[in-house]
Amino acid sequence: MPGRRRRQIPDAERTPPDPEAAMEIAVRFLGTRPRTRWELERRLRKAAATDEVITDTLDRLAAMGYVDDLAFTRWWAEQRDRHAPRGRRMVEAELRQHGVPRDVLEELRGTELAEPARDGETLPASEAERARVALDRHLRGRPVPDQAGARQRLGAFLIRRGFDPDTVRATLRTAATESTPGGSTADPDGLQDEGT
């Protein structure tokens, strides 16, 4: 029935789930997408599970390979590269919002977050490639505009996606050169360098 809602049971009346019920709740939660340990812990707390049951459930799931923050990090970054390319800073911020521990992010610092695609699809391998893919998707086949204001808006778009200003400048410069016949030399990125 559309619009049918479950009856909310007040926390005082809710009985804490036993280990098997907690496992069922966690597995159902994992059914939609991978989750971090923190997300699963939060979900079990919402179900009023005891600390002992939460710890046991998470340990069992980790032993089975269903809870792995490093694997989640790589999966999240791959999904971003595949569907909505973002800069590394933004991807790391999103991962922190999902409860990925700082030590996992530090472990991956200096390497690419996403692993190479196994299905033959090529994913961007560098920050510059991700910025170029994001720009191309945003432009949808249109050339880079000639107006400085329009280029500044494109630069702001890429910065909001988490790319650093140097990468944005280089991406816009390359895209403008490739989209104009014969190339352009007059400030193709539309962004002014600091200090000039």
Phi and psi in degrees as GROMACS dihedral restraints (atoms count N, CA, C in turn):
[ dihedral_restraints ]
;  ai    aj    ak    al  type     phi  dphi    fc
    3     4     5     6     1   -67.5    20    10
    4     5     6     7     1   142.5    20    10
    6     7     8     9     1    80.1    20    10
    7     8     9    10     1     0.5    20    10
    9    10    11    12     1   -75.8    20    10
   10    11    12    13     1   131.7    20    10
   12    13    14    15     1  -118.0    20    10
   13    14    15    16     1   150.0    20    10
   15    16    17    18     1   -72.4    20    10
   16    17    18    19     1   147.0    20    10
   18    19    20    21     1   -73.5    20    10
   19    20    21    22     1   127.2    20    10
   21    22    23    24     1   -77.7    20    10
   22    23    24    25     1   126.0    20    10
   24    25    26    27     1   -98.0    20    10
   25    26    27    28     1   126.2    20    10
   27    28    29    30     1   -58.8    20    10
   28    29    30    31     1   148.3    20    10
   30    31    32    33     1   -56.0    20    10
   31    32    33    34     1   -34.8    20    10
   33    34    35    36     1   -66.1    20    10
   34    35    36    37     1   -30.7    20    10
   36    37    38    39     1   -91.1    20    10
   37    38    39    40     1   -15.4    20    10
   39    40    41    42     1   -73.1    20    10
   40    41    42    43     1   131.6    20    10
   42    43    44    45     1   -90.4    20    10
   43    44    45    46     1   137.7    20    10
   45    46    47    48     1   -63.9    20    10
   46    47    48    49     1   139.7    20    10
   48    49    50    51     1   -69.3    20    10
   49    50    51    52     1   144.9    20    10
   51    52    53    54     1   -76.8    20    10
   52    53    54    55     1   174.5    20    10
   54    55    56    57     1   -56.4    20    10
   55    56    57    58     1   -39.1    20    10
   57    58    59    60     1   -70.0    20    10
   58    59    60    61     1   -40.2    20    10
   60    61    62    63     1   -66.5    20    10
   61    62    63    64     1   -37.9    20    10
   63    64    65    66     1   -64.3    20    10
   64    65    66    67     1   -39.8    20    10
   66    67    68    69     1   -64.0    20    10
   67    68    69    70     1   -40.8    20    10
   69    70    71    72     1   -62.6    20    10
   70    71    72    73     1   -43.5    20    10
   72    73    74    75     1   -61.4    20    10
   73    74    75    76     1   -45.9    20    10
   75    76    77    78     1   -65.9    20    10
   76    77    78    79     1   -42.4    20    10
   78    79    80    81     1   -66.2    20    10
   79    80    81    82     1   -40.6    20    10
   81    82    83    84     1   -62.5    20    10
   82    83    84    85     1   -39.6    20    10
   84    85    86    87     1   -66.5    20    10
   85    86    87    88     1   -35.5    20    10
   87    88    89    90     1   -76.5    20    10
   88    89    90    91     1   -12.1    20    10
   90    91    92    93     1   -66.6    20    10
   91    92    93    94     1   -24.8    20    10
   93    94    95    96     1   -86.9    20    10
   94    95    96    97     1   -37.0    20    10
   96    97    98    99     1  -167.4    20    10
   97    98    99   100     1   165.0    20    10
   99   100   101   102     1   -60.4    20    10
  100   101   102   103     1   152.7    20    10
  102   103   104   105     1  -133.0    20    10
  103   104   105   106     1   157.4    20    10
  105   106   107   108     1   -84.1    20    10
  106   107   108   109     1   165.0    20    10
  108   109   110   111     1   -59.8    20    10
  109   110   111   112     1   -40.3    20    10
  111   112   113   114     1   -62.6    20    10
  112   113   114   115     1   -43.1    20    10
  114   115   116   117     1   -62.6    20    10
  115   116   117   118     1   -42.5    20    10
  117   118   119   120     1   -66.5    20    10
  118   119   120   121     1   -40.6    20    10
  120   121   122   123     1   -61.1    20    10
  121   122   123   124     1   -43.2    20    10
  123   124   125   126     1   -61.0    20    10
  124   125   126   127     1   -42.7    20    10
  126   127   128   129     1   -64.7    20    10
  127   128   129   130     1   -40.9    20    10
  129   130   131   132     1   -69.8    20    10
  130   131   132   133     1   -35.0    20    10
  132   133   134   135     1   -64.7    20    10
  133   134   135   136     1   -38.3    20    10
  135   136   137   138     1   -62.7    20    10
  136   137   138   139     1   -31.9    20    10
  138   139   140   141     1   -82.2    20    10
  139   140   141   142     1     3.9    20    10
  141   142   143   144     1    69.8    20    10
  142   143   144   145     1    29.6    20    10
  144   145   146   147     1   -73.5    20    10
  145   146   147   148     1   150.3    20    10
  147   148   149   150     1   -76.0    20    10
  148   149   150   151     1   161.3    20    10
  150   151   152   153     1   -58.9    20    10
  151   152   153   154     1   -40.7    20    10
  153   154   155   156     1   -63.4    20    10
  154   155   156   157     1   -44.6    20    10
  156   157   158   159     1   -65.3    20    10
  157   158   159   160     1   -40.3    20    10
  159   160   161   162     1   -61.9    20    10
  160   161   162   163     1   -48.5    20    10
  162   163   164   165     1   -61.4    20    10
  163   164   165   166     1   -46.3    20    10
  165   166   167   168     1   -62.3    20    10
  166   167   168   169     1   -43.1    20    10
  168   169   170   171     1   -63.4    20    10
  169   170   171   172     1   -46.5    20    10
  171   172   173   174     1   -65.2    20    10
  172   173   174   175     1   -37.8    20    10
  174   175   176   177     1   -65.9    20    10
  175   176   177   178     1   -40.4    20    10
  177   178   179   180     1   -63.5    20    10
  178   179   180   181     1   -44.5    20    10
  180   181   182   183     1   -65.1    20    10
  181   182   183   184     1   -38.0    20    10
  183   184   185   186     1   -66.1    20    10
  184   185   186   187     1   -39.6    20    10
  186   187   188   189     1   -64.6    20    10
  187   188   189   190     1   -31.6    20    10
  189   190   191   192     1   -83.6    20    10
  190   191   192   193     1    -8.3    20    10
  192   193   194   195     1    90.2    20    10
  193   194   195   196     1    11.0    20    10
  195   196   197   198     1   -87.8    20    10
  196   197   198   199     1   -18.5    20    10
  198   199   200   201     1  -121.7    20    10
  199   200   201   202     1   108.9    20    10
  201   202   203   204     1  -150.9    20    10
  202   203   204   205     1   105.8    20    10
  204   205   206   207     1   -64.2    20    10
  205   206   207   208     1   -33.5    20    10
  207   208   209   210     1   -66.6    20    10
  208   209   210   211     1   -44.4    20    10
  210   211   212   213     1   -64.5    20    10
  211   212   213   214     1   -38.9    20    10
  213   214   215   216     1   -61.6    20    10
  214   215   216   217     1   -42.2    20    10
  216   217   218   219     1   -60.0    20    10
  217   218   219   220     1   -46.5    20    10
  219   220   221   222     1   -65.3    20    10
  220   221   222   223     1   -40.4    20    10
  222   223   224   225     1   -62.8    20    10
  223   224   225   226     1   -46.1    20    10
  225   226   227   228     1   -61.2    20    10
  226   227   228   229     1   -45.3    20    10
  228   229   230   231     1   -64.8    20    10
  229   230   231   232     1   -38.6    20    10
  231   232   233   234     1   -65.0    20    10
  232   233   234   235     1   -42.0    20    10
  234   235   236   237     1   -62.3    20    10
  235   236   237   238     1   -39.7    20    10
  237   238   239   240     1   -63.5    20    10
  238   239   240   241     1   -46.3    20    10
  240   241   242   243     1   -62.2    20    10
  241   242   243   244     1   -36.7    20    10
  243   244   245   246     1   -76.3    20    10
  244   245   246   247     1   -40.6    20    10
  246   247   248   249     1  -111.6    20    10
  247   248   249   250     1   -36.6    20    10
  249   250   251   252     1  -150.5    20    10
  250   251   252   253     1    79.5    20    10
  252   253   254   255     1   -54.5    20    10
  253   254   255   256     1   134.9    20    10
  255   256   257   258     1  -132.5    20    10
  256   257   258   259     1   160.6    20    10
  258   259   260   261     1   -73.3    20    10
  259   260   261   262     1   158.9    20    10
  261   262   263   264     1   -57.9    20    10
  262   263   264   265     1   -39.3    20    10
  264   265   266   267     1   -59.6    20    10
  265   266   267   268     1   -42.7    20    10
  267   268   269   270     1   -70.8    20    10
  268   269   270   271     1   -39.6    20    10
  270   271   272   273     1   -62.1    20    10
  271   272   273   274     1   -42.5    20    10
  273   274   275   276     1   -64.3    20    10
  274   275   276   277     1   -38.3    20    10
  276   277   278   279     1   -64.2    20    10
  277   278   279   280     1   -41.9    20    10
  279   280   281   282     1   -62.8    20    10
  280   281   282   283     1   -40.6    20    10
  282   283   284   285     1   -65.3    20    10
  283   284   285   286     1   -38.8    20    10
  285   286   287   288     1   -63.4    20    10
  286   287   288   289     1   -36.6    20    10
  288   289   290   291     1   -65.1    20    10
  289   290   291   292     1   -26.2    20    10
  291   292   293   294     1   -89.7    20    10
  292   293   294   295     1     4.7    20    10
  294   295   296   297     1    86.5    20    10
  295   296   297   298     1    17.8    20    10
  297   298   299   300     1   -69.4    20    10
  298   299   300   301     1   126.1    20    10
  300   301   302   303     1   -63.0    20    10
  301   302   303   304     1   150.1    20    10
  303   304   305   306     1   -58.9    20    10
  304   305   306   307     1   -36.4    20    10
  306   307   308   309     1   -64.9    20    10
  307   308   309   310     1   -31.4    20    10
  309   310   311   312     1   -68.4    20    10
  310   311   312   313     1   -43.0    20    10
  312   313   314   315     1   -66.0    20    10
  313   314   315   316     1   -38.6    20    10
  315   316   317   318     1   -65.7    20    10
  316   317   318   319     1   -36.0    20    10
  318   319   320   321     1   -62.1    20    10
  319   320   321   322     1   -33.4    20    10
  321   322   323   324     1   -91.8    20    10
  322   323   324   325     1    -4.7    20    10
  324   325   326   327     1   -62.1    20    10
  325   326   327   328     1   135.0    20    10
  327   328   329   330     1    90.2    20    10
  328   329   330   331     1    -6.9    20    10
  330   331   332   333     1  -119.9    20    10
  331   332   333   334     1   167.1    20    10
  333   334   335   336     1   -73.8    20    10
  334   335   336   337     1   136.7    20    10
  336   337   338   339     1   -67.7    20    10
  337   338   339   340     1   -46.1    20    10
  339   340   341   342     1   -87.0    20    10
  340   341   342   343     1   146.1    20    10
  342   343   344   345     1   -83.1    20    10
  343   344   345   346     1   158.6    20    10
  345   346   347   348     1   -60.2    20    10
  346   347   348   349     1   146.8    20    10
  348   349   350   351     1   -66.3    20    10
  349   350   351   352     1   140.1    20    10
  351   352   353   354     1   -98.2    20    10
  352   353   354   355     1   -13.4    20    10
  354   355   356   357     1   -93.6    20    10
  355   356   357   358     1    14.4    20    10
  357   358   359   360     1    87.4    20    10
  358   359   360   361     1   -14.2    20    10
  360   361   362   363     1   -75.6    20    10
  361   362   363   364     1   135.7    20    10
  363   364   365   366     1   -88.0    20    10
  364   365   366   367     1   127.8    20    10
  366   367   368   369     1  -107.6    20    10
  367   368   369   370     1   152.9    20    10
  369   370   371   372     1   -60.1    20    10
  370   371   372   373     1   135.5    20    10
  372   373   374   375     1  -100.1    20    10
  373   374   375   376     1   -13.9    20    10
  375   376   377   378     1  -135.4    20    10
  376   377   378   379     1   168.8    20    10
  378   379   380   381     1   -61.5    20    10
  379   380   381   382     1   -40.3    20    10
  381   382   383   384     1   -65.5    20    10
  382   383   384   385     1   -40.1    20    10
  384   385   386   387     1   -66.2    20    10
  385   386   387   388     1   -39.7    20    10
  387   388   389   390     1   -63.0    20    10
  388   389   390   391     1   -41.6    20    10
  390   391   392   393     1   -63.8    20    10
  391   392   393   394     1   -40.1    20    10
  393   394   395   396     1   -66.5    20    10
  394   395   396   397     1   -41.7    20    10
  396   397   398   399     1   -63.5    20    10
  397   398   399   400     1   -43.9    20    10
  399   400   401   402     1   -61.1    20    10
  400   401   402   403     1   -42.8    20    10
  402   403   404   405     1   -65.5    20    10
  403   404   405   406     1   -45.7    20    10
  405   406   407   408     1   -61.3    20    10
  406   407   408   409     1   -41.1    20    10
  408   409   410   411     1   -66.5    20    10
  409   410   411   412     1   -37.3    20    10
  411   412   413   414     1   -66.9    20    10
  412   413   414   415     1   -40.7    20    10
  414   415   416   417     1   -76.7    20    10
  415   416   417   418     1   -24.0    20    10
  417   418   419   420     1    49.9    20    10
  418   419   420   421     1    49.8    20    10
  420   421   422   423     1    87.9    20    10
  421   422   423   424     1    -8.5    20    10
  423   424   425   426     1   -77.9    20    10
  424   425   426   427     1   152.8    20    10
  426   427   428   429     1   -74.5    20    10
  427   428   429   430     1   161.5    20    10
  429   430   431   432     1   -66.7    20    10
  430   431   432   433     1   129.5    20    10
  432   433   434   435     1   -65.1    20    10
  433   434   435   436     1   154.9    20    10
  435   436   437   438     1   -81.7    20    10
  436   437   438   439     1   -26.4    20    10
  438   439   440   441     1   -71.5    20    10
  439   440   441   442     1   135.5    20    10
  441   442   443   444     1   -61.4    20    10
  442   443   444   445     1   -39.1    20    10
  444   445   446   447     1   -63.2    20    10
  445   446   447   448     1   -40.4    20    10
  447   448   449   450     1   -66.2    20    10
  448   449   450   451     1   -39.0    20    10
  450   451   452   453     1   -68.0    20    10
  451   452   453   454     1   -35.6    20    10
  453   454   455   456     1   -64.5    20    10
  454   455   456   457     1   -37.8    20    10
  456   457   458   459     1   -65.8    20    10
  457   458   459   460     1   -38.1    20    10
  459   460   461   462     1   -63.8    20    10
  460   461   462   463     1   -41.1    20    10
  462   463   464   465     1   -62.6    20    10
  463   464   465   466     1   -42.1    20    10
  465   466   467   468     1   -63.6    20    10
  466   467   468   469     1   -37.8    20    10
  468   469   470   471     1   -58.5    20    10
  469   470   471   472     1   -47.7    20    10
  471   472   473   474     1   -67.4    20    10
  472   473   474   475     1   -37.3    20    10
  474   475   476   477     1   -65.1    20    10
  475   476   477   478     1   -39.9    20    10
  477   478   479   480     1   -64.3    20    10
  478   479   480   481     1   -22.3    20    10
  480   481   482   483     1   -85.9    20    10
  481   482   483   484     1     4.5    20    10
  483   484   485   486     1    94.7    20    10
  484   485   486   487     1    10.1    20    10
  486   487   488   489     1   -87.1    20    10
  487   488   489   490     1   144.1    20    10
  489   490   491   492     1   -76.1    20    10
  490   491   492   493     1   155.8    20    10
  492   493   494   495     1   -57.4    20    10
  493   494   495   496     1   -36.4    20    10
  495   496   497   498     1   -64.9    20    10
  496   497   498   499     1   -42.1    20    10
  498   499   500   501     1   -65.0    20    10
  499   500   501   502     1   -40.8    20    10
  501   502   503   504     1   -61.8    20    10
  502   503   504   505     1   -47.7    20    10
  504   505   506   507     1   -58.8    20    10
  505   506   507   508     1   -48.3    20    10
  507   508   509   510     1   -64.5    20    10
  508   509   510   511     1   -39.4    20    10
  510   511   512   513     1   -65.3    20    10
  511   512   513   514     1   -46.0    20    10
  513   514   515   516     1   -65.6    20    10
  514   515   516   517     1   -37.9    20    10
  516   517   518   519     1   -63.2    20    10
  517   518   519   520     1   -46.4    20    10
  519   520   521   522     1   -64.7    20    10
  520   521   522   523     1   -44.8    20    10
  522   523   524   525     1   -64.3    20    10
  523   524   525   526     1   -39.6    20    10
  525   526   527   528     1   -67.0    20    10
  526   527   528   529     1   -39.5    20    10
  528   529   530   531     1   -65.5    20    10
  529   530   531   532     1   -40.3    20    10
  531   532   533   534     1   -74.8    20    10
  532   533   534   535     1   -26.8    20    10
  534   535   536   537     1   -89.2    20    10
  535   536   537   538     1   -13.4    20    10
  537   538   539   540     1  -104.5    20    10
  538   539   540   541     1   133.7    20    10
  540   541   542   543     1   -64.7    20    10
  541   542   543   544     1   128.1    20    10
  543   544   545   546     1    83.7    20    10
  544   545   546   547     1    -5.6    20    10
  546   547   548   549     1    78.5    20    10
  547   548   549   550     1   167.1    20    10
  549   550   551   552     1  -134.1    20    10
  550   551   552   553     1   146.2    20    10
  552   553   554   555     1  -116.7    20    10
  553   554   555   556     1   -10.6    20    10
  555   556   557   558     1   -89.4    20    10
  556   557   558   559     1    94.3    20    10
  558   559   560   561     1    37.6    20    10
  559   560   561   562     1    65.3    20    10
  561   562   563   564     1   -65.8    20    10
  562   563   564   565     1   -19.6    20    10
  564   565   566   567     1   -86.1    20    10
  565   566   567   568     1   -14.9    20    10
  567   568   569   570     1    72.8    20    10
  568   569   570   571     1     1.9    20    10
  570   571   572   573     1  -105.5    20    10
  571   572   573   574     1   139.1    20    10
  573   574   575   576     1   -90.3    20    10
  574   575   576   577     1   134.5    20    10
  576   577   578   579     1   -69.0    20    10
  577   578   579   580     1   144.7    20    10
  579   580   581   582     1   -65.9    20    10
  580   581   582   583     1   142.6    20    10
  582   583   584   585     1    94.6    20    10
  583   584   585   586     1    -3.1    20    10
